């Protein structure tokens, strides 16, 4: 007659359930940590892209004369920059360093713009820009 021992190799049902519970808690925690890190990475990438869009818009704004355009939308890749501007102070006659009036009328404009992606506003900004218009011929006397 073979001898049977009361000690059996293996896990009891309770031990297996406790082990699986600990494993699942660790897995959920690790997944949550990766999800938060991935969200942060996406937000950083969006911010970097938005800064690139703002740099491109800054170049467009530099080349633009507010006397000719008062609003518009620029598109850069998946982003849109919707902008408008208005005169902040009354226009005045420009003056050379010597004190003589120039042939330009100058105005200070407020520019407000927002960066959009997929119809969602990512940021709203404002700046100021000088505008000019040639209004006089300095050589009217023929000199």
LUMMI-10989 format. One record per residue: residue in three letters; x, y, z of N, C-alpha, C in turn. Coordinates in Angstrom, 1 decimal. Layout:
REM LUMMI-10989
   residuo      npx      npy      npz     capx     capy     capz      cpx      cpy      cpz
       ALA        X        Y        Z        X        Y        Z        X        Y        Z
...
END
This chain:
REM LUMMI-10989
   residuo      npx      npy      npz     capx     capy     capz      cpx      cpy      cpz
       UNK      0.8     -1.2      0.0      0.0      0.0      0.0      0.9      1.2      0.0
       UNK      0.7      2.1     -1.0      1.5      3.3     -1.1      1.2      4.3      0.0
       UNK      2.2      5.0      0.5      2.0      6.0      1.5      1.6      7.3      0.9
       UNK      0.6      7.9      1.4      0.3      9.2      0.9      0.6     10.2      2.0
       UNK      1.1     11.4      1.6      1.5     12.4      2.5      0.4     13.5      2.5
       UNK      0.2     14.0      3.6     -0.8     15.1      3.7     -0.4     16.4      3.1
       UNK      0.9     16.6      2.9      1.4     17.8      2.3      1.4     17.5      0.8
       UNK      0.7     18.5      0.1      0.6     18.4     -1.4      1.4     19.6     -2.0
       UNK      2.0     19.4     -3.1      2.7     20.4     -3.8      1.7     21.3     -4.5
       UNK      2.0     22.6     -4.6      1.1     23.5     -5.4      0.5     24.6     -4.5
       UNK     -0.4     25.4     -5.1     -1.0     26.5     -4.3     -2.5     26.1     -4.0
       UNK     -2.9     26.6     -2.9     -4.3     26.4     -2.6     -5.1     27.5     -3.4
       UNK     -6.4     27.4     -3.5     -7.2     28.3     -4.2     -7.1     29.7     -3.6
       UNK     -7.0     29.9     -2.3     -6.9     31.2     -1.7     -5.5     31.8     -2.1
       UNK     -4.5     31.1     -2.1     -3.1     31.6     -2.4     -3.1     32.0     -3.9
       UNK     -3.8     31.3     -4.8     -3.8     31.7     -6.2     -4.6     33.0     -6.4
       UNK     -5.7     33.1     -5.6     -6.5     34.3     -5.8     -5.7     35.5     -5.2
       UNK     -5.0     35.4     -4.1     -4.2     36.5     -3.6     -3.1     36.9     -4.6
       UNK     -2.5     35.9     -5.1     -1.4     36.2     -6.1     -1.9     36.9     -7.3
       UNK     -3.1     36.5     -7.9     -3.7     37.1     -9.0     -4.1     38.5     -8.7
       UNK     -4.6     38.7     -7.5     -5.1     40.1     -7.1     -3.9     41.0     -7.0
       UNK     -2.8     40.6     -6.4     -1.6     41.4     -6.4     -1.0     41.7     -7.7
       UNK     -1.0     40.7     -8.6     -0.6     40.9    -10.0     -1.4     41.9    -10.8
       UNK     -2.7     41.8    -10.6     -3.6     42.7    -11.3     -3.5     44.1    -10.8
       UNK     -3.3     44.3     -9.5     -3.1     45.7     -8.9     -1.8     46.3     -9.5
       UNK     -0.8     45.5     -9.5      0.5     46.0    -10.1      0.3     46.3    -11.6
       UNK     -0.4     45.5    -12.3     -0.6     45.7    -13.8     -1.4     47.0    -14.0
       UNK     -2.5     47.2    -13.2     -3.3     48.4    -13.4     -2.5     49.7    -13.0
       UNK     -1.7     49.6    -11.9     -0.9     50.7    -11.5      0.1     51.0    -12.6
       UNK      0.8     50.0    -13.2      1.7     50.3    -14.2      1.1     50.8    -15.5
       UNK     -0.1     50.3    -15.8     -0.8     50.9    -17.0     -1.2     52.3    -16.8
       UNK     -1.7     52.7    -15.6     -2.0     54.1    -15.2     -0.8     55.0    -15.4
       UNK      0.3     54.5    -14.9      1.5     55.3    -14.9      1.9     55.6    -16.4
       UNK      1.9     54.5    -17.2      2.2     54.7    -18.7      1.2     55.6    -19.3
       UNK     -0.1     55.5    -19.0     -1.1     56.4    -19.6     -0.9     57.9    -19.2
       UNK     -0.5     58.1    -18.0     -0.3     59.5    -17.6      1.0     60.0    -18.3
       UNK      2.0     59.2    -18.4      3.2     59.6    -19.1      3.0     59.9    -20.6
       UNK      2.2     59.0    -21.2      1.9     59.2    -22.6      1.0     60.5    -22.9
       UNK      0.1     60.7    -22.0     -0.7     62.0    -22.1      0.2     63.2    -22.0
       UNK      1.1     63.2    -21.0      2.1     64.3    -20.9      2.9     64.4    -22.1
       UNK      3.4     63.4    -22.7      4.2     63.4    -23.9      3.4     64.0    -25.1
       UNK      2.1     63.6    -25.2      1.2     64.2    -26.2      1.1     65.7    -26.0
       UNK      0.9     66.1    -24.8      0.7     67.6    -24.5      2.0     68.3    -24.8
       UNK      3.1     67.8    -24.5      4.4     68.4    -24.8      4.6     68.5    -26.3
       UNK      4.2     67.5    -27.1      4.3     67.5    -28.5      3.4     68.6    -29.1
       UNK      2.2     68.7    -28.6      1.2     69.7    -29.0      1.8     71.1    -28.7
       UNK      2.4     71.3    -27.6      3.0     72.6    -27.3      4.1     73.0    -28.2
       UNK      5.0     72.0    -28.5      6.1     72.2    -29.4      5.6     72.6    -30.8
       UNK      4.6     71.9    -31.2      4.0     72.1    -32.6      3.4     73.5    -32.6
       UNK      2.7     73.9    -31.5      2.0     75.2    -31.4      3.1     76.3    -31.4
       UNK      4.2     76.1    -30.7      5.3     77.1    -30.8      5.8     77.3    -32.2
       UNK      5.9     76.2    -32.9      6.4     76.3    -34.3      5.4     77.0    -35.1
       UNK      4.1     76.8    -34.9      3.1     77.5    -35.6      3.2     79.0    -35.3
       UNK      3.4     79.3    -34.0      3.5     80.7    -33.6      4.7     81.4    -34.2
       UNK      5.8     80.7    -34.3      7.0     81.3    -35.0      6.7     81.6    -36.4
       UNK      6.0     80.7    -37.1      5.6     80.9    -38.5      4.7     82.1    -38.6
       UNK      3.7     82.1    -37.7      2.8     83.3    -37.8      3.5     84.6    -37.5
       UNK      4.5     84.6    -36.6      5.2     85.8    -36.3      5.9     86.3    -37.6
       UNK      6.4     85.4    -38.4      7.0     85.8    -39.7      5.9     86.4    -40.6
       UNK      4.8     85.8    -40.7      3.7     86.3    -41.5      3.3     87.7    -41.0
       UNK      3.2     87.8    -39.7      2.8     89.1    -39.1      3.8     90.2    -39.4
       UNK      5.1     89.8    -39.4      6.1     90.8    -39.6      6.0     91.3    -41.1
       UNK      5.7     90.4    -42.0      5.6     90.8    -43.4      4.3     91.5    -43.8
       UNK      3.3     91.5    -42.9      2.0     92.0    -43.2      1.9     93.5    -42.8
       UNK      1.2     94.3    -43.6      0.9     95.7    -43.3     -0.5     95.8    -42.8
       UNK     -0.7     96.2    -41.6     -2.1     96.3    -41.1     -3.0     97.2    -41.8
       UNK     -2.4     98.1    -42.6     -3.2     99.0    -43.4     -4.0     98.3    -44.5
       UNK     -3.5     97.1    -44.9     -4.1     96.4    -46.0     -5.0     95.2    -45.6
       UNK     -4.7     94.7    -44.4     -5.4     93.5    -43.9     -5.8     93.7    -42.5
       UNK     -7.0     93.4    -42.1     -7.5     93.6    -40.7     -7.9     92.3    -40.1
       UNK     -8.0     91.2    -40.8     -8.3     89.9    -40.2     -8.0     88.8    -41.2
       UNK     -7.9     87.6    -40.7     -7.6     86.5    -41.6     -7.4     85.2    -40.9
       UNK     -7.1     84.2    -41.6     -6.8     82.8    -41.1     -5.6     82.3    -41.8
       UNK     -4.6     81.9    -41.1     -3.4     81.3    -41.7     -3.5     79.8    -41.3
       UNK     -3.1     78.9    -42.2     -3.1     77.5    -42.0     -1.7     77.0    -42.0
       UNK     -1.3     76.3    -41.0      0.0     75.7    -40.9     -0.2     74.2    -40.5
       UNK      0.1     73.3    -41.4     -0.1     71.9    -41.2     -1.6     71.6    -40.7
       UNK     -1.8     71.1    -39.5     -3.1     70.8    -39.0     -3.6     72.0    -38.2
       UNK     -2.9     73.0    -38.0     -3.2     74.2    -37.2     -3.7     75.3    -38.0
       UNK     -4.6     76.1    -37.4     -5.1     77.3    -37.9     -4.8     78.5    -36.9
       UNK     -4.5     79.6    -37.5     -4.3     80.8    -36.7     -5.3     81.8    -37.2
       UNK     -6.3     82.1    -36.4     -7.3     83.1    -36.7     -7.0     84.4    -36.0
       UNK     -6.9     85.5    -36.8     -6.4     86.7    -36.2     -7.3     87.9    -36.7
       UNK     -7.3     88.9    -35.9     -7.9     90.2    -36.3     -7.1     91.3    -35.6
       UNK     -7.2     92.5    -36.1     -6.5     93.6    -35.5     -7.3     94.9    -35.7
       UNK     -7.0     95.9    -34.8     -7.7     97.1    -34.9     -6.7     98.2    -34.4
       UNK     -7.0     99.4    -34.8     -6.2    100.6    -34.5     -6.3    100.9    -33.0
       UNK     -5.2    101.0    -32.3     -5.2    101.3    -30.9     -5.1    102.8    -30.6
       UNK     -4.3    103.5    -31.4     -4.1    104.9    -31.2     -4.4    105.6    -32.6
       UNK     -4.8    106.8    -32.6     -5.0    107.5    -33.9     -3.7    107.5    -34.7
       UNK     -3.8    107.5    -36.0     -2.7    107.6    -36.9     -2.0    108.9    -36.7
       UNK     -0.7    108.9    -36.9      0.1    110.2    -36.8      1.1    110.2    -37.9
       UNK      1.6    111.4    -38.2      2.6    111.6    -39.2      3.9    111.1    -38.7
       UNK      4.6    110.3    -39.4      5.9    109.9    -39.0      6.9    111.0    -39.1
       UNK      8.0    110.9    -38.3      9.0    112.0    -38.2     10.4    111.3    -38.3
       UNK     11.2    111.9    -39.1     12.6    111.5    -39.2     13.4    111.9    -38.0
       UNK     14.6    111.3    -37.8     15.4    111.6    -36.7     15.8    113.1    -36.6
       UNK     15.8    113.7    -37.8     16.1    115.2    -37.8     15.0    116.1    -37.4
       UNK     13.8    115.5    -37.2     12.6    116.2    -36.7     11.7    116.6    -37.9
       UNK     12.1    116.4    -39.1     11.2    116.7    -40.2     10.2    115.6    -40.4
       UNK      9.0    116.0    -40.9      8.0    114.9    -41.1      8.3    114.0    -42.3
       UNK      8.0    112.8    -42.1      8.3    111.8    -43.2      7.1    111.7    -44.1
       UNK      7.2    110.9    -45.1      6.1    110.7    -46.0      5.1    109.5    -45.6
       UNK      5.3    109.1    -44.4      4.4    108.0    -43.9      3.5    108.4    -42.8
       UNK      2.3    107.9    -42.8      1.4    107.9    -41.6      1.5    106.6    -40.9
       UNK      1.7    106.7    -39.6      1.9    105.5    -38.8      0.7    105.3    -37.8
       UNK      0.5    104.0    -37.5     -0.6    103.7    -36.6     -0.1    102.5    -35.8
       UNK     -0.6    102.4    -34.5     -0.3    101.3    -33.7     -1.6    100.4    -33.6
       UNK     -1.4     99.1    -33.9     -2.5     98.2    -34.0     -2.4     97.1    -32.9
       UNK     -3.5     96.7    -32.4     -3.6     95.5    -31.5     -3.9     94.3    -32.3
       UNK     -3.2     93.2    -32.2     -3.4     92.0    -32.9     -3.8     90.9    -31.9
       UNK     -5.0     90.4    -32.1     -5.4     89.2    -31.3     -5.5     88.0    -32.2
       UNK     -5.0     86.9    -31.7     -5.1     85.7    -32.5     -5.2     84.5    -31.6
       UNK     -5.8     83.4    -32.2     -6.0     82.2    -31.5     -5.5     81.0    -32.4
       UNK     -4.9     80.0    -31.7     -4.4     78.9    -32.4     -5.5     77.8    -32.3
       UNK     -5.9     77.2    -33.4     -6.9     76.1    -33.4     -6.4     74.9    -34.0
       UNK     -6.9     73.7    -33.5     -6.6     72.4    -34.1     -7.8     71.6    -34.0
       UNK     -8.3     71.1    -35.1     -9.5     70.3    -35.1    -10.7     71.0    -34.5
       UNK    -10.8     72.3    -34.7    -11.9     73.1    -34.1    -11.7     73.4    -32.6
       UNK    -10.6     73.0    -32.0    -10.4     73.2    -30.6     -9.4     74.3    -30.4
       UNK     -9.7     75.3    -29.5     -8.8     76.4    -29.3     -7.6     75.9    -28.4
       UNK     -6.4     76.0    -28.8     -5.2     75.6    -28.0     -4.6     76.8    -27.3
       UNK     -4.9     78.0    -27.7     -4.3     79.2    -27.0     -4.8     80.5    -27.7
       UNK     -4.9     81.5    -26.9     -5.3     82.8    -27.4     -4.1     83.8    -27.0
       UNK     -3.8     84.7    -27.9     -2.6     85.5    -27.7     -3.0     86.9    -28.2
       UNK     -2.2     87.9    -27.8     -2.3     89.2    -28.4     -0.9     89.9    -28.5
       UNK     -0.7     90.8    -29.4      0.5     91.5    -29.5      0.1     92.9    -30.2
       UNK      1.1     93.7    -30.4      0.9     95.0    -31.1      1.8     95.0    -32.3
       UNK      1.4     95.8    -33.3      2.1     95.9    -34.5      1.9     97.3    -35.1
       UNK      3.0     97.9    -35.6      2.9     99.2    -36.2      2.5     99.0    -37.7
       UNK      1.7     99.9    -38.1      1.3     99.9    -39.5      1.7    101.2    -40.2
       UNK      1.8    101.2    -41.4      2.2    102.4    -42.1      1.5    102.6    -43.5
       UNK      1.5    103.8    -43.9      0.9    104.1    -45.2      1.7    105.3    -45.8
       UNK      2.1    105.2    -47.1      2.7    106.3    -47.7      1.6    107.3    -48.0
       UNK      1.7    108.5    -47.5      0.6    109.5    -47.6      1.1    110.8    -48.3
       UNK      2.4    111.0    -48.4      2.9    112.2    -49.0      4.0    111.9    -49.9
       UNK      4.2    112.8    -50.8      5.4    112.7    -51.7      6.4    113.8    -51.1
       UNK      7.5    113.4    -50.6      8.4    114.3    -50.0      9.1    115.3    -51.1
       UNK      9.1    114.9    -52.3      9.7    115.7    -53.3      8.7    116.4    -54.2
       UNK      7.7    117.0    -53.6      6.7    117.7    -54.3      7.2    118.9    -55.0
       UNK      8.2    119.5    -54.4      8.8    120.8    -55.0      9.7    120.5    -56.1
       UNK      9.9    119.3    -56.5     10.7    118.9    -57.6     12.2    118.8    -57.4
       UNK     12.6    118.9    -56.1     14.0    118.9    -55.8     14.5    117.4    -55.6
END
